[in-house]
Amino acid sequence: MNKIKRNQIKKVIVSMGVGEGVQNKAAVEAAGRDIMTITGQKPKVCRARVSISEFKLIKGTPIGLKVTLRGRQMEAFLQKLFRIALPRLRDFQGLSIKSFDGQGNYNLGITEQIVFPEIDTSKIDKVRGLQVTIVTNTDSDKEAQKLLEELGMPFEHG
């Protein structure tokens, strides 16, 4: 029997760079709270792999946070992203179809974490951006685009 491969999303990675974490440890904690509020999952701290003196960066210093979502949490996050957060972006006309990576994965950057309704703007210390990577099991960008459109991803039409 020949199994038919069903196109699906394997995981969603949400990450946030915290460059000021070099001087300010509280910034990493605040960003961690924001990601946890948005995704419902505790983030993993990403540390500098090498020291770079020009940036006052020491190996092992926290410089980012990331969460990998799968299953129900991933589905809930994507629905919230597509239906609530993205439409709240200023001058939002839809997502570019040029952000696929050639292997059927999609990357998008969100400039402000405050577009998510769970974030209380009075409690944030700084507006930060975040990166969302949607990993699919498709082999082509066209298949992935079709899959994401079926799930309600708002692509630009032009």
C-alpha positions in Angstrom: 0.0 0.0 0.0 1.3 3.4 -0.9 0.7 5.9 1.9 -0.5 9.3 0.9 1.4 12.0 2.8 -0.9 14.6 4.2 0.5 18.1 4.3 0.5 19.5 7.8 2.3 21.9 10.1 4.9 20.1 12.2 5.8 22.9 14.6 5.8 26.6 15.2 8.9 28.3 16.7 8.4 31.7 18.4 11.6 33.5 19.3 12.6 36.9 20.7 16.0 38.5 20.7 17.0 40.2 23.9 20.2 42.1 23.1 19.9 44.3 26.1 20.1 41.1 28.2 23.8 41.6 28.2 23.6 44.6 30.6 20.1 44.0 32.0 19.1 40.6 33.4 15.6 41.9 34.1 15.0 42.5 30.4 15.4 38.7 29.8 12.9 37.9 32.5 10.4 40.5 31.2 10.7 39.2 27.7 10.3 35.6 29.0 7.0 36.6 30.7 5.8 38.1 27.5 6.5 35.0 25.4 5.0 32.8 28.1 1.9 34.9 28.1 1.6 34.8 24.3 2.3 31.1 23.8 1.3 29.5 27.1 4.7 27.8 27.3 7.9 28.5 29.3 10.6 29.8 26.9 14.1 28.3 26.6 16.9 30.8 27.1 19.3 31.1 24.2 22.9 32.0 25.2 25.7 33.6 23.3 28.0 30.9 21.8 31.0 33.2 21.4 32.3 36.3 23.0 32.4 39.5 20.9 34.1 42.4 22.6 32.8 45.1 20.3 29.2 44.3 21.5 30.3 43.7 25.1 29.0 40.1 24.6 30.4 37.4 26.8 30.0 33.7 25.9 27.1 32.2 27.9 25.2 35.5 28.3 21.4 35.2 27.6 20.6 36.9 24.3 17.3 35.4 23.3 14.3 33.3 24.1 12.5 30.6 22.1 9.5 28.4 22.4 8.6 25.4 20.1 4.9 24.8 19.9 3.3 21.5 18.7 -0.2 20.0 18.8 -3.0 21.8 20.4 -0.9 24.7 21.7 0.4 25.3 18.2 -3.0 25.2 16.7 -4.4 27.7 19.3 -1.4 30.0 18.7 -1.8 30.0 14.9 -5.5 30.7 15.1 -4.8 33.6 17.5 -2.0 34.9 15.2 -4.1 34.7 12.0 -7.4 36.0 13.4 -6.5 38.5 16.1 -2.8 39.5 16.2 -2.0 40.1 12.5 -5.1 42.1 11.7 -4.2 44.4 14.7 -0.8 45.3 13.0 -0.7 48.9 11.7 -1.4 49.2 7.9 -1.7 45.4 7.6 -2.4 44.4 4.0 -1.6 40.7 4.3 1.6 38.6 4.6 4.1 38.4 1.8 4.4 35.1 -0.1 8.1 35.8 -0.5 8.8 34.8 3.1 9.0 31.0 2.4 12.4 29.5 2.6 12.3 27.1 -0.4 11.6 24.0 1.7 8.0 24.9 2.6 8.6 26.7 5.8 7.4 30.3 6.5 9.1 33.0 8.5 7.5 36.2 9.7 8.6 39.0 12.0 6.2 40.9 14.2 7.6 44.3 15.3 5.5 44.6 18.5 4.5 42.0 21.0 1.6 44.2 22.0 -0.5 43.1 19.1 -1.4 40.0 21.1 -4.4 40.6 23.2 -3.0 38.9 26.3 -0.2 41.5 26.7 -1.1 44.2 29.1 0.5 47.3 27.7 0.7 48.9 31.1 2.9 46.1 32.4 5.5 45.8 29.7 9.0 47.4 30.2 9.8 47.7 26.5 8.1 47.0 23.1 9.9 44.1 21.5 9.6 42.2 18.3 9.3 38.5 17.8 10.0 36.0 15.1 7.6 33.2 14.1 8.7 30.3 12.1 6.1 27.9 10.8 7.6 24.5 9.9 5.6 22.2 7.5 6.2 18.7 6.2 5.8 19.9 2.6 8.6 19.9 0.1 7.6 23.0 -1.8 6.6 26.6 -1.0 3.5 26.3 -3.2 2.2 23.3 -1.2 3.0 25.1 2.1 1.2 28.2 0.9 -1.9 26.2 0.0 -1.8 24.5 3.4 -1.5 27.8 5.3 -4.2 29.5 3.2 -6.6 26.6 4.1 -5.8 27.2 7.8 -6.7 30.9 7.4 -3.3 32.6 7.0 -3.9 36.1 5.6 -1.6 36.4 2.5 -1.5 39.6 0.5 -3.3 39.6 -2.8 -1.8 41.6 -5.5 
